[in-house]
Amino acid sequence: MIKVKDLIYTYPGTNKPAINKISFTIEKGEVFGFLGPSGAGKSTVQKILFKLLSGYSGLAEIDGKAVKDQDKTFYEKIGVGFELPNHYLKLTALENLNFFRNFYSSSQDPLLMLKTVGLEKDANKKVSDFSKGMKMRLNFIRSFIHNPDILFLDEPTSGLDPVNSRIIKDIILDLKQQGKTIFITTHQMHDADELCDTVAFLVDGNIMAMDKPQNLKLQYSKRTVEVMVENELTKHEFFLNDLGNNQEFITLVRNKTINTIHSKEASLDDIFIQVTGKTLA
């Protein structure tokens, strides 16, 4: 559904490319994540793909057609959730959705959509009275009110408490089940690990690594298991290879009360730092 090859973009007035010859593909029904700190170039790539930025070099293609050649029907196919909510503050939540749904040939019931993110009781409240989290949820459902095939979501759980973040992530997973193609940018590694089929680490406009989250964790994790035993402060660590024949491990498990046992799998945060030498701050 999305193909990018040797994409380069430099903002006017600067010399250093914000995007430096990156390439990737996103298949239909895939959730793809761009992970990186602020200023890495994540949003720039998305803006090129939904025609907010031009003047790039390289290939940017959606559904088999170059982005620059897409006509106005292109916006029926895509939905965009910006990181910073941009609503008409003097209108109610329902009025905002009704206004935007008029841009499209078909749309979903706005009241039902408000209900999915817990805003049905606030449908007739002016958005100026909304909290940041409420604005983020309204921003999120507005992005797919017209039932697009492709969704671009920029930091979709930013500013949300754990309960509402869970609601948003469940909706994203449901949209994936419906066959939607979803391109997420985030610096929330836990969200990316849970939602994405493929992730790419982006730093200073360059892709430093790209693979399925599980493959990255297998590649960069220590192949050990850590055991904590009751009444002992010392942690016991064993290599996973041939663990079933490790007599010390077998004796420990048979004769001691085990408090915890788990593999030393690296998180995406750990892997990002290991690969890029940078943090997500």
C-alpha positions in Angstrom: 0.0 0.0 0.0 2.9 2.4 0.7 6.3 2.3 -1.0 9.2 4.7 -0.3 12.5 4.5 -2.0 15.6 6.7 -1.6 13.4 9.5 -0.2 15.3 12.8 0.6 13.8 16.0 1.9 15.5 19.2 3.1 13.5 22.0 4.6 14.0 25.4 2.9 16.7 27.5 4.5 18.6 24.5 5.8 21.5 22.5 4.5 21.1 19.2 6.3 18.5 16.8 5.0 15.6 16.1 7.4 15.1 12.8 5.6 18.2 11.2 4.1 17.6 8.6 1.4 15.3 6.3 3.3 13.4 3.3 1.9 10.6 1.1 3.2 7.4 -0.6 2.2 4.1 -1.1 4.1 1.8 -4.0 3.1 -2.0 -3.8 3.1 -3.4 -4.6 6.5 0.0 -3.9 8.2 0.7 -1.7 11.2 4.0 0.0 10.6 5.8 2.1 13.2 8.4 4.8 12.9 10.2 5.0 16.2 12.5 7.8 17.2 13.0 10.9 19.3 11.6 14.3 18.5 13.2 15.8 15.4 14.2 12.5 14.0 12.1 13.1 10.8 9.1 10.8 11.6 6.4 13.4 11.0 8.3 14.8 7.9 7.9 11.4 6.2 4.2 11.3 7.0 3.7 14.8 5.7 5.3 13.9 2.4 3.0 10.8 2.1 -0.2 12.7 2.6 0.9 15.6 0.4 1.5 18.3 3.0 5.1 18.6 1.9 6.5 18.7 -1.6 9.9 19.3 -3.1 11.4 15.9 -2.1 13.4 13.6 -4.3 13.1 9.8 -4.5 9.9 7.7 -4.7 6.8 8.1 -2.5 4.0 5.9 -3.7 0.6 5.0 -2.3 -1.6 2.2 -3.6 0.6 1.9 -6.7 0.5 5.5 -7.6 3.1 8.3 -7.0 2.0 10.7 -4.2 2.6 13.7 -6.4 0.2 12.3 -9.1 -2.7 11.6 -6.7 -5.8 13.6 -7.4 -8.4 14.8 -4.8 -9.9 11.4 -4.5 -6.7 10.5 -2.7 -8.1 12.0 0.5 -11.0 9.6 0.5 -8.5 6.8 0.8 -6.4 8.2 3.7 -7.0 9.5 7.2 -4.7 11.6 9.2 -4.4 12.0 13.0 -2.0 14.8 13.8 0.1 14.9 17.0 -1.3 18.2 18.0 -5.2 18.4 17.9 -6.5 21.1 15.7 -10.2 21.6 16.3 -12.8 24.4 16.0 -12.9 25.3 19.6 -16.2 27.3 19.5 -18.0 24.2 18.0 -19.1 21.2 20.0 -17.5 17.8 19.5 -20.4 16.7 17.4 -20.4 19.8 15.3 -16.7 19.3 14.6 -17.2 15.8 13.4 -20.2 16.8 11.3 -18.3 19.5 9.7 -15.4 17.3 8.7 -17.7 14.4 7.5 -19.1 16.7 4.9 -15.8 16.7 3.1 -16.2 13.0 2.2 -18.6 11.0 0.0 -19.5 8.7 2.9 -18.9 8.7 6.7 -19.6 6.8 9.9 -22.1 7.8 12.6 -20.3 10.5 14.6 -22.3 9.7 17.8 -21.2 6.1 17.7 -17.6 7.1 17.1 -17.7 9.4 20.1 -19.1 6.5 22.2 -16.1 4.3 21.2 -13.7 6.7 22.9 -15.9 7.6 25.9 -17.0 11.0 24.7 -20.7 10.4 24.0 -21.7 12.4 27.1 -19.6 15.3 25.8 -21.0 15.4 22.3 -22.7 18.7 22.7 -19.9 20.4 24.8 -17.7 23.0 23.2 -14.3 21.7 22.4 -12.8 24.8 24.1 -13.9 23.1 27.4 -12.2 19.8 26.6 -9.0 18.6 28.3 -6.0 17.7 26.2 -6.8 14.0 26.5 -10.4 14.6 25.3 -9.1 16.7 22.3 -6.7 13.8 21.5 -9.5 11.3 21.4 -11.7 13.5 19.3 -8.7 14.1 17.0 -8.2 10.3 16.7 -11.8 9.4 15.7 -12.0 12.3 13.3 -9.1 10.7 11.3 -11.2 7.7 10.2 -14.7 9.1 10.2 -14.8 8.5 6.5 -13.6 4.9 6.8 -10.3 5.2 4.9 -8.1 2.4 3.8 -4.9 4.0 5.1 -4.4 5.8 8.4 -1.5 8.0 9.4 -1.3 8.5 13.1 1.3 10.8 14.7 1.8 9.9 18.4 -1.8 8.6 18.8 -1.5 8.0 22.6 0.4 11.2 23.5 -1.1 12.9 26.6 -3.5 10.1 27.4 -3.9 8.3 30.7 -3.5 4.5 30.8 -7.2 3.8 30.5 -7.8 6.0 27.4 -4.5 4.9 25.9 -5.8 1.3 26.1 -9.0 2.3 24.4 -7.1 3.9 21.5 -4.8 0.9 21.1 -7.7 -1.5 21.1 -9.4 0.5 18.3 -6.1 0.5 16.3 -5.9 -3.3 16.6 -9.6 -3.6 15.6 -8.9 -1.4 12.5 -6.0 -3.7 11.6 -8.4 -6.6 11.8 -10.6 -4.8 9.3 -7.7 -4.8 6.9 -6.7 -1.1 7.3 -3.1 -0.1 6.7 -1.8 2.0 9.5 1.4 4.0 9.7 2.2 5.2 13.3 4.9 7.5 14.5 5.8 7.3 18.2 8.5 7.5 20.8 6.4 5.1 23.0 8.3 1.9 22.5 5.8 -0.2 24.5 3.0 0.9 22.2 5.0 0.1 19.1 5.9 -3.3 20.5 2.2 -4.1 21.1 0.7 -2.6 17.9 3.3 -2.8 15.1 4.0 -5.7 12.7 7.2 -3.9 11.6 9.1 -1.1 13.2 11.9 1.2 11.9 14.3 3.1 14.1 14.7 6.6 12.7 17.4 9.0 13.9 18.5 12.2 12.2 16.6 11.3 9.1 18.2 7.9 8.7 16.7 4.4 9.3 19.1 2.6 11.6 17.2 -0.7 11.9 14.0 -2.1 10.6 12.3 -5.5 11.4 9.5 -7.1 13.3 9.7 -6.2 17.0 10.0 -9.9 18.0 12.9 -10.4 15.6 14.7 -7.4 16.9 14.3 -8.6 20.5 15.6 -12.0 19.6 18.6 -10.5 17.8 19.6 -8.1 20.5 18.6 -9.9 23.7 20.8 -11.9 26.0 19.9 -15.6 25.7 19.6 -16.1 29.4 16.9 -16.8 32.0 16.9 -15.2 35.4 15.6 -17.0 38.5 14.9 -15.5 41.9 14.5 -17.8 44.9 12.6 -17.3 48.1 14.7 -15.9 50.9 17.7 -15.2 48.6 18.9 -11.8 47.4 21.2 -13.2 44.7 19.7 -13.7 41.2 20.6 -17.0 39.4 21.2 -16.6 35.7 21.4 -19.5 33.2 21.9 -19.7 29.4 18.8 -20.7 27.5 20.8 -23.0 25.2 20.4 -26.6 26.5 18.6 -25.3 29.6 16.7 -28.6 30.0 20.1 -30.4 30.6 21.5 -27.8 33.0 21.8 -29.7 36.2 22.3 -26.6 38.4 19.0 -25.1 37.0 17.1 -28.4 37.4 18.3 -28.8 41.0 17.3 -25.2 41.8 13.8 -25.6 40.4 13.2 -28.9 42.1 14.5 -28.0 45.5 13.8 -24.3 46.0 10.8 -22.1 46.1 10.8 -20.0 43.0 9.7 -16.4 43.3 10.2 -15.3 39.7 11.6 -16.8 36.5 11.9 -14.9 33.2 14.0 -14.6 30.1 16.3 -11.6 29.8 14.5 -10.2 26.8 15.6 -6.7 25.8 12.9 -4.1 25.4 12.6 -1.9 22.3 13.9 1.0 24.4 17.1 -1.0 25.2 17.5 -2.1 21.6 17.0 1.5 20.3 19.8 2.7 22.5 22.0 -0.2 21.6 21.5 0.3 17.8 21.5 4.1 17.6 23.5 5.2 20.7 20.7 7.6 21.4 17.8 7.8 23.8 14.2 8.7 23.0 14.2 11.9 25.1 
